[in-house]
Amino acid sequence: MSEREAPPPLPTNAEDLKRHKALSSMESASTVSVSSTDEAPSTSSSDPSALGAALGSITSKPAPVTTSKPTVAVRVKAEDVAFIMEHLDLPKPKATDLLRRNGGELITTLRAFITAM
């Protein structure tokens, strides 16, 4: 007689909880059969509607569309661009664009980059 393993703890964040529920619904919709020779369980084909519902529940929301502000001629310092390129591993055009969008302020640019992650 084999003991049943305790179920793993539920995820704490919302996205993982959605995935857990979706996988659980897929598992309950499929039939699992185990042979008496202790082979791995074989899963029969699952219900397509359950699969569609499970996949639909874990799709992520599209990123919000942000309208870019018209770029004002902002002068950026070459040393600020070099700093961002070196420490954030960004190419020069991306570093320059980040600085321009943040008014040429290095600290503001770094904060904006980190909070966007």
C-alpha positions as CSV (number, residue, x, y, z in Angstrom):
1,M,0.0,0.0,0.0
2,S,1.6,3.3,-1.1
3,E,1.1,6.5,0.7
4,R,-0.2,9.5,-1.2
5,E,2.1,12.4,-1.4
6,A,1.0,15.6,0.1
7,P,-0.1,18.1,-2.5
8,P,2.4,20.9,-3.1
9,P,1.5,24.2,-1.5
10,L,-0.6,26.7,-3.5
11,P,1.3,29.5,-5.3
12,T,1.3,32.8,-3.6
13,N,1.1,35.2,-6.6
14,A,-1.9,35.6,-8.8
15,E,-0.2,34.6,-12.1
16,D,1.1,31.3,-10.7
17,L,-2.3,30.6,-9.1
18,K,-4.0,31.0,-12.5
19,R,-1.5,28.5,-14.0
20,H,-2.0,26.1,-11.1
21,K,-5.8,26.2,-11.5
22,A,-5.5,25.8,-15.3
23,L,-3.2,22.8,-14.9
24,S,-5.5,21.3,-12.2
25,S,-8.5,21.6,-14.5
26,M,-6.6,19.9,-17.3
27,E,-5.6,17.1,-15.0
28,S,-9.2,16.6,-13.7
29,A,-10.5,16.6,-17.3
30,S,-8.1,13.8,-18.5
31,T,-8.2,10.2,-17.5
32,V,-5.1,8.7,-16.0
33,S,-4.5,5.0,-16.0
34,V,-1.7,3.2,-14.2
35,S,-0.7,-0.3,-15.0
36,S,0.0,-2.8,-12.3
37,T,3.7,-3.0,-13.2
38,D,4.5,0.5,-11.7
39,E,5.0,2.1,-15.1
40,A,4.6,5.8,-15.6
41,P,0.9,6.7,-15.9
42,S,-0.4,7.2,-19.5
43,T,-2.8,10.0,-20.1
44,S,-5.5,9.6,-22.6
45,S,-6.5,12.5,-24.8
46,S,-8.0,15.3,-22.8
47,D,-11.2,17.2,-23.5
48,P,-10.5,19.9,-26.1
49,S,-12.8,22.4,-24.4
50,A,-11.0,21.9,-21.1
51,L,-7.7,22.4,-22.8
52,G,-9.0,25.6,-24.4
53,A,-10.4,26.9,-21.2
54,A,-7.2,26.1,-19.3
55,L,-5.0,27.8,-21.9
56,G,-7.4,30.8,-22.1
57,S,-7.1,31.4,-18.4
58,I,-3.3,31.6,-18.4
59,T,-2.8,34.0,-21.3
60,S,-1.3,37.2,-20.2
61,K,-2.8,40.5,-20.8
62,P,-1.3,42.6,-23.6
63,A,1.1,45.3,-22.4
64,P,-0.6,48.7,-22.1
65,V,-0.1,50.9,-25.1
66,T,1.8,54.0,-24.2
67,T,1.8,57.0,-26.4
68,S,5.2,58.5,-26.8
69,K,5.5,62.1,-26.0
70,P,7.0,64.3,-28.7
71,T,10.7,64.3,-28.2
72,V,12.0,67.7,-27.2
73,A,15.5,68.6,-28.1
74,V,17.2,67.5,-24.9
75,R,21.0,67.6,-24.7
76,V,22.5,64.5,-23.0
77,K,25.9,64.3,-21.6
78,A,28.3,61.9,-23.2
79,E,29.5,60.6,-19.8
80,D,25.9,59.8,-18.8
81,V,25.3,57.8,-22.0
82,A,28.6,56.0,-21.4
83,F,27.6,55.2,-17.8
84,I,24.2,53.8,-18.9
85,M,25.8,51.8,-21.7
86,E,28.4,50.3,-19.3
87,H,26.2,49.6,-16.3
88,L,22.9,48.6,-18.0
89,D,24.4,46.8,-21.0
90,L,22.4,48.9,-23.5
91,P,23.5,50.0,-26.9
92,K,24.2,53.7,-27.4
93,P,21.0,54.6,-29.3
94,K,18.9,53.0,-26.5
95,A,20.9,54.7,-23.7
96,T,20.5,58.1,-25.5
97,D,16.8,57.6,-26.0
98,L,16.3,56.7,-22.4
99,L,18.1,59.8,-21.2
100,R,16.2,62.0,-23.6
101,R,12.8,60.6,-22.4
102,N,13.8,61.4,-18.9
103,G,15.0,65.0,-19.5
104,G,18.7,64.2,-19.6
105,E,18.7,63.4,-15.9
106,L,20.9,60.3,-15.1
107,I,19.3,59.4,-11.7
108,T,15.8,59.8,-13.1
109,T,16.7,57.6,-16.1
110,L,18.2,54.9,-13.9
111,R,15.1,54.8,-11.7
112,A,12.8,54.7,-14.7
113,F,14.7,51.8,-16.2
114,I,14.7,49.8,-12.9
115,T,11.0,50.3,-12.2
116,A,10.1,49.4,-15.8
117,M,11.7,45.9,-15.2
